[in-house]
Amino acid sequence: MARQGHVIGIDLGTTNSEVAAFHDGQVRIIGKGNTRMLPSCVGLSPEGELLIGEPARNQLLLFPERTVRSIKRMMGRETTVRLGDKDYTPQEISAIILRELADWARAGLGGPVDQAVITVPAYFSDAQRQATREAGALAGLEVVRILNEPTAASLAYGVGEEGNHTVLVYDLGGGTFDVSIVTIEDDVTEVLGSHGNNHLGGDDFDQLIVDRLVDSFKQTHGIDPREGHAAAYSRIWRAAEEAKKRLSGEPFTMIREEALITRDGTPLHLEMELSREEYQEMIRPLIETTLESVSKAMSDAGKKNRDLDAVLLVGGATRTPLVMEILEKRTGIAPKQDVHPDLCVALGAGVMASRMSGREIDRVLVDVSPFSFGISYLGNRDGLPYYHCYHPIIRRNTPLPVTKTEAYETTHPFQTEVDVHVYQGDDPDALKNIPVGDFKVEGLQDVEDPNVVLCRMNLDLDGILNVTAIEKDTGLSKNITINNSLQPKSDEEIAAARRRLDELFADRVLAFEEDEDEGLDDDEAEDQSLETDDPAWEEAVRSAEALLDRSRGLLGEMHDEDREEAIDLHERIEEAIRSGQAEPLDDSLAELRELLFFVEGK
């Protein structure tokens, strides 16, 4: 009797394709070696060798006439593409890609593979779906299900397992974009509205970086790499793509291509630093156009933001932080990112394939961080400078392992050391989160201008958090390793951490027991504070608030040291008002009046 083959799930993508299946107790992406994504490129080398995936992609810019990419855009059309000296249908080119993925699966699973679930965009026509089935048959696979990509994504995320859900699936891949509004209940998924752009994706982001690099090289050396320098242009394109990926997790990247072009025996180099901020401003107009599709899909579905239960991110280009920022602002919902955006469609297809082969799979199992981590910094809060601002560097539900970096600046001229305080939590006020560690970086450059310090966080599968602060210009660094960072803190640990924090900020924490209070009993100590409904106290508070308003209006005119002292006094005054402590309030007000006397007299 013939052995029954595995049922696999395939994401046949425009730019990359993947295969997933049930293996070792769960749905996994099946790759080849360390490779889990197959570039959707097919080519013939000058020697006539068939190239699939990365080798074909590598020769694309050198021999475009011998390479085919983005064949998915042509599925369902009565057309052919030229490869070498022969013409092939889109189904035949797609079959080559599918056959390669099936071979990966056979090797990884150690057995025969004869059936597949293949995903397609929700907007695919009957002709396009039939062409996909034909491609599977040409690859030797029985296509047991054509699955909509938004449905696959929802299966990977586990949405719809209980009850009815309305979900926005935002899919921004390498070459295409589409957004779908779907309702999901158990195994039933209905696409209510779909819209997109078949010619918008990460490749367009790459092109903007390429143009910037080419302009930089032309300005420096007077040579346009696009004119007669195919190999150099290919290197620039690859460098741009890698820079784009790095900027998803790093605030800066240095792009270097040594000896890009040789002129009169002299090698000419390309070197340019690109910041995430610059990059995001370059691509912002493109991302904002996707909101038009979001609005159109929502309108077609007859849904408002309040009707959405979740926003799911699909496609590698959604890693760009600006995508999440703009999408959350548009929908009012923080997009879910706890499944690999490049792989979630294939994983969802794998879930469906597993169910069709008789296995009960609820959702994809992924390791994510249950907590957010970040550091405190001087920023603005309610329009005023505040020393304990916070936003996460690693956000909760981020797949593990993960490395993220953010850039910060020193707060005053000639600052040669910084204290780094690491917190766990999501509150924008660091003091309301849980402190988990701290360290000091000393020996920074003694410079007047703000000095950029990078904070890099790496969280591994074992819950070990490594935090490193790096002076950007010199590479000077200091780090701390925090073990068991993913384990919930006990009440005792939280209390101990709070005490350590109080010690660190001793100069900013009000001491409620003044030296002159020593020896007072409880009743005498209580007399030091006034009831909030006391007319004298209310008048003191009004006077304090007026002085605070006057001081805040002068912050922009103060020198750095005066400004820091004023902000400190503001905090002490506000704390005294909250706690109803009259004497500390009077003392702090006196100090602030003295400071303003000198500031206003300058």
Sequence and secondary structure as in RCSB ss.txt:
>XXXX:A:sequence
MARQGHVIGIDLGTTNSEVAAFHDGQVRIIGKGNTRMLPSCVGLSPEGELLIGEPARNQLLLFPERTVRSIKRMM
GRETTVRLGDKDYTPQEISAIILRELADWARAGLGGPVDQAVITVPAYFSDAQRQATREAGALAGLEVVRILNEP
TAASLAYGVGEEGNHTVLVYDLGGGTFDVSIVTIEDDVTEVLGSHGNNHLGGDDFDQLIVDRLVDSFKQTHGIDP
REGHAAAYSRIWRAAEEAKKRLSGEPFTMIREEALITRDGTPLHLEMELSREEYQEMIRPLIETTLESVSKAMSD
AGKKNRDLDAVLLVGGATRTPLVMEILEKRTGIAPKQDVHPDLCVALGAGVMASRMSGREIDRVLVDVSPFSFGI
SYLGNRDGLPYYHCYHPIIRRNTPLPVTKTEAYETTHPFQTEVDVHVYQGDDPDALKNIPVGDFKVEGLQDVEDP
NVVLCRMNLDLDGILNVTAIEKDTGLSKNITINNSLQPKSDEEIAAARRRLDELFADRVLAFEEDEDEGLDDDEA
EDQSLETDDPAWEEAVRSAEALLDRSRGLLGEMHDEDREEAIDLHERIEEAIRSGQAEPLDDSLAELRELLFFVE
GK
>XXXX:A:secstr
     EEEEEE  SSEEEEEEEETTEEEE  BTTB  EESEEEE TT  EEESHHHHHHTTT GGGEEE GGGGT
TSS  EEETTEEE HHHHHHHHHHHHHHHHHHHHTS EEEEEEEE TT  HHHHHHHHHHHHHTT EEEEEEEHH
HHHHHHHTTTSSSEEEEEEEEE SS EEEEEEEEETTEEEEEEEEEETT SHHHHHHHHHHHHHHHHHHHHS  T
TTT HHHHHHHHHHHHHHHHHTTT SEEEEEEEEEEEETTEEEEEEEEEEHHHHHHHHHHHHHHHHHHHHHHHHH
HT  GGG SEEEEESGGGGSHHHHHHHHHHHSS  B  S TTTHHHHHHHHHHHHHTT    S    B SS EEE
EEEEEETTEEEEEEE  SB TT BSSEEEEEEEE SSTT  EEEEEEEES  SBGGGSEEEEEEEEE     SS 
 EEEEEEEE TT  EEEEEEETTT  EEEEEETTTTS   HHHHHHHHHHHHHHTGGGS  SS GGGTT  HHHH
HHTB  TT HHHHHHHHHHHHHHHHHHTTGGGS HHHHHHHHHHHHHHHHHHHHTBHHHHHHHHHHHHHHHHHHH
H 
